[in-house]
Amino acid sequence: MNRALVEHADALASAGAELVAVTRLGLDETRTRSVRWSRDQTRAWQRSNPWMTSFVDLDPTHPCWLLGLAPGRSGAEVTAWLESLPQSWRDQISIVAIDPSAPFAAAIRRVLPNAVIVVDHFHLVRLANQAVTEVRQRVTRDRHARRGRKIDLAWAHRGLLLRAGNRLSPAALAKLVIVLDRDDPTNEIGAAWGCKERLRQLLAAPADRAVIRTRLWAFYDTAATADMPETSRLAATIETWWPEIEAFLMTKITNARTEGGNRVIKQIKRVACGFRNQASYERRILLHIAAKNTA
């Protein structure tokens, strides 16, 4: 049965070997399987942490969104996959959406020098939420010399701190004010929350450079006033990736289709209870998606 599936998948791949024209490309990684430890011939422990990079067509009018898969998540794998395709195909790509990954960005600049790189805003908001969480945890340790507990308002309502401020109901906003008033004596959690909200406002800015500059200044000013390691690191990340962030703000192109593809890939992995063979894993993913698109 497996042999028949392999033959069918390879035949299908050969039939659809010619890639459609792509102008917007999305990249993201997904874990192939859980981390494993094993001993080599010298009896030393070796860590196996396999990943896989997905290449996705971001044009929603094209039904076959998955263009290909590459083992690993380094710049070398991205470079090798792109260079395996004709130069004429690569020259059509004008925009590439990624998460804040330096190896991915370096590979794109090397192989697709004329493409504009945009950083997906979802990952930036996640970094801001991570900064809020780290500040909350640090404040709790400094105050109580322990981890947060249910009796701590900031821990009990930690999810409230991560929700979008403009989407909070009046009751939720009033509860947040109480949490910060009673369980944030140094105002550090509130300052981190303010930085997170300023960044969200920046990422929601219209494609107007004047508005973008105003909101960028407001974010940097809030981070400088907070003057904490966590918020300063967040501001440094925004500064490092600003050209790619500004490109996102002007184009509004996101990596959402790639993230959705990762969800499909993970579902396939769960149904199969994990694949031990990388080639078999990739073959079944491509076959599943091809079958869905031709159904």
C-alpha positions in Angstrom: 0.0 0.0 0.0 2.8 2.4 0.9 4.6 1.6 -2.4 1.4 2.5 -4.3 1.0 5.7 -2.4 4.6 6.7 -3.1 4.2 6.0 -6.8 1.0 8.0 -7.0 2.5 10.9 -5.1 5.6 11.0 -7.2 3.5 10.8 -10.4 1.3 13.6 -9.2 4.4 15.7 -8.3 5.9 15.1 -11.7 2.6 16.1 -13.4 2.5 19.4 -11.5 6.2 20.1 -11.5 5.8 23.3 -13.4 5.2 26.0 -10.8 2.6 28.7 -11.4 3.9 32.3 -11.6 4.3 33.7 -8.1 4.7 37.4 -7.2 4.1 37.1 -3.4 6.0 34.4 -1.5 5.6 33.4 2.2 8.0 31.4 4.3 7.6 29.9 7.7 8.9 26.9 9.6 7.1 24.1 11.4 8.5 21.3 13.6 8.7 17.9 11.9 8.5 16.0 15.2 9.3 16.5 18.9 12.8 16.9 20.2 14.6 13.6 20.7 17.9 12.6 22.3 20.1 9.7 21.3 23.6 8.5 21.8 26.2 8.4 19.0 29.1 6.0 18.5 31.1 7.8 21.2 28.2 7.4 23.7 27.7 11.2 23.6 24.2 12.5 23.7 22.9 14.1 20.5 19.9 16.3 20.3 17.6 15.9 17.3 15.3 18.9 16.7 14.0 18.6 13.1 12.2 21.4 11.4 10.8 22.0 8.0 10.3 25.2 6.0 7.2 25.8 3.9 7.1 27.9 0.8 3.6 29.3 0.1 2.0 31.3 -2.6 0.3 34.3 -0.9 -2.0 35.1 -3.8 -5.5 34.0 -2.5 -6.7 33.6 -6.1 -4.3 30.6 -6.6 -5.9 27.4 -5.1 -2.6 25.4 -4.8 -1.0 27.4 -2.0 1.9 25.1 -1.0 4.7 25.5 -3.4 7.2 23.2 -1.7 8.9 22.0 1.5 12.5 22.0 2.6 14.0 20.2 5.5 15.5 22.4 8.2 15.0 26.1 8.8 18.3 27.7 8.1 19.3 30.2 5.4 21.1 27.5 3.5 18.0 25.4 3.1 16.0 28.4 1.9 18.8 29.3 -0.5 19.0 25.8 -1.9 15.3 25.5 -2.5 15.0 28.9 -4.3 18.1 28.3 -6.4 16.7 25.0 -7.6 14.0 26.9 -9.5 14.5 28.8 -12.7 15.8 32.4 -12.6 12.8 33.5 -14.6 10.5 32.2 -11.9 12.5 33.9 -9.1 12.5 37.2 -11.0 8.7 37.4 -10.8 8.7 37.5 -7.0 8.2 41.0 -5.8 7.3 40.5 -2.1 8.4 37.9 0.5 6.6 37.7 3.9 8.5 36.2 6.8 8.7 36.2 10.6 11.6 38.1 12.1 14.2 35.5 11.1 17.7 36.8 10.3 18.6 33.5 8.4 15.5 33.8 6.2 16.0 37.5 5.5 19.7 36.9 4.6 18.8 34.1 2.2 16.0 36.2 0.5 18.4 39.2 0.1 21.0 36.9 -1.5 18.8 34.9 -3.9 16.0 37.5 -4.5 17.8 40.8 -4.3 14.9 42.7 -6.0 12.2 41.4 -3.7 10.7 43.5 -0.9 10.8 41.7 2.5 7.8 42.3 4.8 7.7 41.1 8.4 4.4 39.7 9.6 2.8 41.8 12.4 1.5 38.7 14.2 5.0 37.8 15.3 5.7 41.3 16.4 2.6 41.4 18.6 3.7 38.1 20.1 7.1 39.5 21.0 5.3 42.5 22.7 3.1 40.1 24.6 6.2 38.1 25.6 7.8 41.3 27.0 4.6 42.0 29.1 4.7 38.4 30.5 8.4 38.6 31.3 7.9 41.9 33.2 5.0 40.5 35.1 7.0 37.4 36.1 10.0 39.5 37.1 7.9 41.9 39.2 6.3 38.9 41.0 9.6 37.3 41.8 11.0 40.6 43.1 8.0 41.2 45.3 7.3 37.7 46.6 10.5 35.7 45.9 8.3 33.1 44.1 6.3 32.4 41.0 2.8 33.9 40.5 -0.2 32.3 42.2 -3.9 32.6 42.1 -3.9 35.0 44.9 -1.9 37.5 42.8 -4.2 39.6 40.7 -1.6 40.0 37.9 -1.2 36.2 37.6 -5.0 35.5 37.9 -5.7 38.0 35.2 -2.6 37.5 33.1 -4.6 36.8 30.0 -6.3 40.2 30.4 -2.9 41.9 30.1 -2.3 40.2 26.7 -5.6 41.1 25.1 -5.9 44.0 22.7 -6.6 47.2 24.7 -9.0 48.6 22.1 -11.1 45.4 22.2 -11.6 45.4 26.0 -15.1 45.9 27.2 -15.7 48.6 29.8 -15.9 45.9 32.5 -12.7 44.3 31.4 -10.9 47.7 31.2 -12.1 48.5 34.7 -10.8 45.2 35.9 -7.4 45.8 34.3 -7.2 49.2 36.1 -7.8 47.4 39.4 -5.2 44.8 38.6 -2.5 47.4 37.8 -3.5 49.6 40.8 -3.3 46.8 43.4 -0.6 44.4 42.0 1.8 46.7 40.2 3.3 49.0 42.9 6.3 50.0 40.7 4.1 50.5 37.6 6.4 48.3 35.6 3.7 46.0 34.4 1.6 48.9 33.3 4.6 50.4 31.5 5.1 47.2 29.6 1.4 47.0 28.8 1.6 50.6 27.4 4.6 49.6 25.2 2.6 46.7 23.8 -0.4 48.8 23.1 1.7 51.5 21.4 3.2 48.8 19.1 -0.2 47.5 18.3 -1.3 51.0 17.4 1.7 51.4 15.2 1.1 48.0 13.4 -2.5 49.0 12.8 -1.5 52.4 11.2 -2.9 53.2 7.7 -0.5 53.3 4.8 0.3 57.0 5.5 3.9 57.8 6.3 3.0 60.8 8.4 0.8 58.7 10.7 3.3 55.9 10.8 6.1 58.3 11.9 3.9 59.8 14.6 3.0 56.3 16.0 6.6 55.1 15.7 7.8 58.1 17.7 5.1 57.4 20.3 6.2 53.8 20.7 9.9 54.6 21.0 9.0 57.4 23.6 6.9 55.0 25.6 9.7 52.3 25.6 12.3 54.9 26.6 10.1 56.2 29.4 9.6 52.6 30.6 13.4 52.0 30.6 13.3 48.3 31.3 15.4 45.5 29.8 12.3 43.8 28.3 10.9 46.9 26.6 14.3 48.2 25.5 14.9 44.8 23.8 11.5 45.1 22.1 12.3 48.6 20.9 15.7 47.3 19.6 14.0 44.6 17.6 11.6 47.1 16.0 14.5 49.3 15.1 16.5 46.4 13.6 13.5 45.2 11.5 12.1 48.7 10.8 12.6 48.6 6.9 10.7 45.3 6.7 8.0 46.5 9.2 7.5 49.7 7.2 7.2 47.6 4.1 4.4 45.7 5.8 2.6 48.9 6.8 2.7 50.2 3.3 1.7 47.0 1.5 -0.5 45.3 4.3 0.7 41.9 3.0 0.8 39.3 5.8 2.0 35.8 6.2 -1.5 34.6 7.2 -1.8 32.1 4.4 1.5 30.5 5.4 0.4 30.3 9.1 -2.8 28.7 7.9 -0.8 26.2 5.9 1.2 25.3 9.0 -2.1 24.4 10.8 -3.0 22.0 8.0 0.5 20.4 8.1 0.2 20.0 11.9 -3.2 18.3 11.5 -1.7 15.9 9.0 1.1 15.1 11.5 -1.4 14.5 14.3 -3.5 12.1 12.2 -0.4 10.1 11.3 0.9 10.1 14.9 4.2 11.4 13.6 6.4 10.3 10.7 9.9 9.0 11.2 10.9 9.5 7.6 11.3 13.1 6.4 10.7 12.2 2.8 7.5 10.3 3.6 6.3 13.2 5.7 6.8 15.7 3.0 5.3 13.4 0.3 2.1 12.9 2.3 1.7 16.6 3.0 2.0 17.5 -0.7 -0.3 14.6 -1.7 -2.9 15.7 0.9 -2.9 19.3 -0.3 -2.9 18.4 -4.0 -5.9 16.1 -3.4 -7.8 18.9 -1.6 -7.2 21.3 -4.4 -8.3 18.9 -7.1 -11.4 17.7 -5.2 
